[in-house]
């Protein structure tokens, strides 16, 4: 039978939002033998599509990572093969999970250099949009940069920071989540060759791979730690602002100090809207036209 593998991911639990499906949080074996021909074809289609588009758009570190893992269009990779390369290079390993994890479980994995990857892949009618991360997003989007030693250290530091923020409270956690969103998921990097993508949410999306660099609509603003941590974002559309780092070293160094004083400063402060440009303080690469932007649905 050639139907796509169905995630064994849902448990129903009573929560403060009612009786809702949540994910099992344990680490599982990647059920590689259960992937259908359709699953492998979905990987191949997405892989080919992104690889045609990303040279000259994604940063070289990302493209090098894809090549070094030997990722290709020969079907869904085996996590064990990836881990043989990854663990030797930077001490990270992939672990297979059923889906999105609660914050504290996710942070604990990162703090121990384990990157959780959803084992299931989207269906053929979901190539362009998926509301939750699947194997393609997690593996193709996130894992190549884990071969870069500086970025690998940044990810671990983020996990440790997350555990601290979780203890501080929900507002600190929100500040930190924005940092992840605007760097790990939707970050751009300024290189001598020009503006490039490193965020996993962009490199795994056909539409945003062009929009983020080419569209006149969004802002592109130089990275500032506190600026990012105090800026809302969009989860339902392409981003209205992209923050641009100069190097992974800059990102790592900016995020090394203890965030406690920042959390204290931002506590109760009004957050910036996703599309806002701060004329006095922002280093503006591009002031977006904001064409077509809705302004009432920032997260
Ligand atoms: Fe992601």
Boltz pocket constraint, residues with backbone or C-beta under 6 A from the ligand:
constraints:
  - pocket:
      binder: B
      contacts: [[A, 133], [A, 137], [A, 138], [A, 141], [A, 142], [A, 185], [A, 200], [A, 201]]
      max_distance: 6.0
